[in-house]
Amino acid sequence: MQQTQQFFPEYVQLYRPLLNRLNNLLAPYQLFHSQWGILKLLWLDGEMTSAEIALRRQVEKPSVTKIVQRLLEMGLVSIRPGTDRREKWIGLTEQGQATVVNVMADLEVFYDNLLEGATVEDLEAGIRVLKIANKNLHK
């Protein structure tokens, strides 16, 4: 069997259990991975509109709206009006920033354990391959 025939089944075998473990890790924060993805994006890149979040997370805008509404109720994000009345900027609150820092610390331990035995070169190669596949998927 070709290596290409083995790569994606290995990825699929990892994906669902990884999401389940990630959701378990996020449960004490009352978060799911979809919410976490938006919080982390806002933490890394700052305020943005729901349309930009949808584009960057590759999800539908109504899904982003629903997730952002829940994060707003939790006090993790705030919304401010833009120059256009339809435009709303979403950003992290202080509580949201503190939550991200805490989750990142938990994830660092989780990911370190998950990748135990992998070298820096292994990780760089894996990241490179996944980026190539993602780019080719979206041609």
DRENDO-1510 file (C-alpha; in Angstrom, 1 decimal, always signed):
<recs>
REC; n; res; u; v; w
REC; 1; MET; +0.0; +0.0; +0.0 .
REC; 2; GLN; +1.3; +3.5; -0.9 .
REC; 3; GLN; +2.2; +5.9; +1.9 .
REC; 4; THR; -0.5; +8.3; +0.6 .
REC; 5; GLN; -3.1; +5.5; +1.2 .
REC; 6; GLN; -2.0; +5.2; +4.8 .
REC; 7; PHE; -1.6; +8.9; +5.7 .
REC; 8; PHE; -5.3; +10.0; +5.7 .
REC; 9; PRO; -6.7; +6.9; +7.4 .
REC; 10; GLU; -4.2; +7.6; +10.2 .
REC; 11; TYR; -5.4; +11.2; +10.3 .
REC; 12; VAL; -9.0; +10.1; +10.5 .
REC; 13; GLN; -8.2; +7.6; +13.3 .
REC; 14; LEU; -6.7; +10.5; +15.3 .
REC; 15; TYR; -9.3; +13.2; +14.5 .
REC; 16; ARG; -12.4; +12.1; +16.4 .
REC; 17; PRO; -10.7; +10.8; +19.5 .
REC; 18; LEU; -8.6; +13.9; +19.6 .
REC; 19; LEU; -11.8; +16.1; +19.4 .
REC; 20; ASN; -13.4; +14.1; +22.2 .
REC; 21; ARG; -10.3; +14.4; +24.4 .
REC; 22; LEU; -10.1; +18.1; +23.6 .
REC; 23; ASN; -13.8; +18.6; +24.5 .
REC; 24; ASN; -13.2; +16.8; +27.8 .
REC; 25; LEU; -10.3; +19.1; +28.5 .
REC; 26; LEU; -12.4; +22.1; +27.7 .
REC; 27; ALA; -15.4; +20.9; +29.8 .
REC; 28; PRO; -14.3; +22.6; +33.0 .
REC; 29; TYR; -14.3; +25.9; +31.1 .
REC; 30; GLN; -17.8; +25.1; +29.8 .
REC; 31; LEU; -16.4; +25.2; +26.3 .
REC; 32; PHE; -16.4; +23.0; +23.2 .
REC; 33; HIS; -13.7; +22.8; +20.5 .
REC; 34; SER; -15.7; +25.0; +18.1 .
REC; 35; GLN; -16.0; +27.7; +20.7 .
REC; 36; TRP; -12.3; +27.3; +21.6 .
REC; 37; GLY; -11.3; +27.7; +18.0 .
REC; 38; ILE; -13.0; +31.1; +17.9 .
REC; 39; LEU; -11.5; +32.2; +21.2 .
REC; 40; LYS; -8.0; +31.2; +20.1 .
REC; 41; LEU; -8.4; +33.0; +16.8 .
REC; 42; LEU; -9.4; +36.2; +18.5 .
REC; 43; TRP; -6.6; +35.9; +21.0 .
REC; 44; LEU; -4.0; +35.4; +18.2 .
REC; 45; ASP; -5.3; +37.9; +15.7 .
REC; 46; GLY; -7.5; +40.3; +17.7 .
REC; 47; GLU; -10.9; +41.7; +16.9 .
REC; 48; MET; -12.7; +40.7; +13.8 .
REC; 49; THR; -16.2; +40.4; +12.3 .
REC; 50; SER; -18.2; +37.3; +12.3 .
REC; 51; ALA; -17.8; +37.1; +8.5 .
REC; 52; GLU; -14.0; +37.1; +8.9 .
REC; 53; ILE; -14.2; +34.4; +11.7 .
REC; 54; ALA; -16.4; +32.3; +9.4 .
REC; 55; LEU; -13.9; +32.6; +6.6 .
REC; 56; ARG; -10.9; +31.9; +8.8 .
REC; 57; ARG; -12.5; +29.0; +10.6 .
REC; 58; GLN; -14.0; +27.7; +7.3 .
REC; 59; VAL; -17.5; +27.4; +8.8 .
REC; 60; GLU; -20.9; +29.0; +7.9 .
REC; 61; LYS; -21.6; +32.5; +9.2 .
REC; 62; PRO; -24.8; +31.4; +11.1 .
REC; 63; SER; -22.7; +28.8; +13.0 .
REC; 64; VAL; -20.3; +31.6; +14.0 .
REC; 65; THR; -23.2; +33.8; +15.1 .
REC; 66; LYS; -24.6; +31.1; +17.3 .
REC; 67; ILE; -21.2; +30.3; +18.9 .
REC; 68; VAL; -20.4; +34.0; +19.4 .
REC; 69; GLN; -23.8; +34.5; +21.0 .
REC; 70; ARG; -23.0; +31.8; +23.6 .
REC; 71; LEU; -19.5; +33.2; +24.2 .
REC; 72; LEU; -21.1; +36.6; +24.7 .
REC; 73; GLU; -23.5; +35.1; +27.3 .
REC; 74; MET; -20.5; +33.6; +29.1 .
REC; 75; GLY; -18.8; +36.9; +29.2 .
REC; 76; LEU; -15.8; +35.7; +27.1 .
REC; 77; VAL; -16.3; +38.1; +24.1 .
REC; 78; SER; -17.7; +41.5; +23.6 .
REC; 79; ILE; -19.2; +43.0; +20.5 .
REC; 80; ARG; -18.8; +46.6; +19.4 .
REC; 81; PRO; -20.4; +48.4; +16.4 .
REC; 82; GLY; -18.3; +49.1; +13.3 .
REC; 83; THR; -18.4; +52.1; +11.0 .
REC; 84; ASP; -21.1; +50.3; +8.9 .
REC; 85; ARG; -24.2; +49.7; +11.0 .
REC; 86; ARG; -24.3; +46.1; +9.9 .
REC; 87; GLU; -20.7; +45.5; +10.9 .
REC; 88; LYS; -20.0; +44.3; +14.4 .
REC; 89; TRP; -16.5; +43.7; +15.8 .
REC; 90; ILE; -16.0; +40.7; +18.1 .
REC; 91; GLY; -13.1; +40.7; +20.6 .
REC; 92; LEU; -12.1; +39.0; +23.8 .
REC; 93; THR; -13.1; +40.4; +27.2 .
REC; 94; GLU; -10.6; +40.3; +30.1 .
REC; 95; GLN; -12.3; +37.1; +31.3 .
REC; 96; GLY; -12.0; +35.7; +27.8 .
REC; 97; GLN; -8.3; +36.5; +27.7 .
REC; 98; ALA; -7.8; +34.9; +31.1 .
REC; 99; THR; -9.7; +31.8; +29.9 .
REC; 100; VAL; -7.5; +31.5; +26.8 .
REC; 101; VAL; -4.3; +31.7; +28.8 .
REC; 102; ASN; -5.6; +28.9; +31.2 .
REC; 103; VAL; -6.7; +26.7; +28.4 .
REC; 104; MET; -3.4; +27.2; +26.5 .
REC; 105; ALA; -1.6; +26.0; +29.6 .
REC; 106; ASP; -3.7; +22.9; +29.8 .
REC; 107; LEU; -3.4; +22.2; +26.1 .
REC; 108; GLU; +0.4; +22.5; +26.3 .
REC; 109; VAL; +0.5; +19.6; +28.7 .
REC; 110; PHE; -2.0; +17.6; +26.7 .
REC; 111; TYR; -0.3; +18.2; +23.4 .
REC; 112; ASP; +3.2; +17.5; +24.9 .
REC; 113; ASN; +1.9; +14.1; +26.2 .
REC; 114; LEU; +0.2; +13.4; +22.9 .
REC; 115; LEU; +3.3; +14.1; +20.9 .
REC; 116; GLU; +5.7; +12.3; +23.2 .
REC; 117; GLY; +8.5; +10.7; +21.2 .
REC; 118; ALA; +8.1; +12.9; +18.2 .
REC; 119; THR; +11.1; +15.1; +17.3 .
REC; 120; VAL; +10.9; +18.7; +16.2 .
REC; 121; GLU; +11.7; +17.5; +12.7 .
REC; 122; ASP; +8.8; +15.1; +12.8 .
REC; 123; LEU; +6.4; +17.9; +13.9 .
REC; 124; GLU; +7.7; +20.3; +11.2 .
REC; 125; ALA; +7.3; +17.6; +8.6 .
REC; 126; GLY; +3.8; +16.8; +9.8 .
REC; 127; ILE; +2.8; +20.5; +9.8 .
REC; 128; ARG; +4.3; +21.0; +6.3 .
REC; 129; VAL; +2.4; +17.9; +4.9 .
REC; 130; LEU; -1.0; +19.0; +6.4 .
REC; 131; LYS; -0.5; +22.6; +5.0 .
REC; 132; ILE; +0.2; +21.2; +1.6 .
REC; 133; ALA; -2.9; +18.9; +1.7 .
REC; 134; ASN; -5.0; +21.8; +2.9 .
REC; 135; LYS; -3.8; +24.1; +0.2 .
REC; 136; ASN; -4.4; +21.4; -2.5 .
REC; 137; LEU; -7.9; +20.7; -1.1 .
REC; 138; HIS; -8.9; +24.3; -1.5 .
REC; 139; LYS; -7.5; +24.7; -5.1 .
</recs>
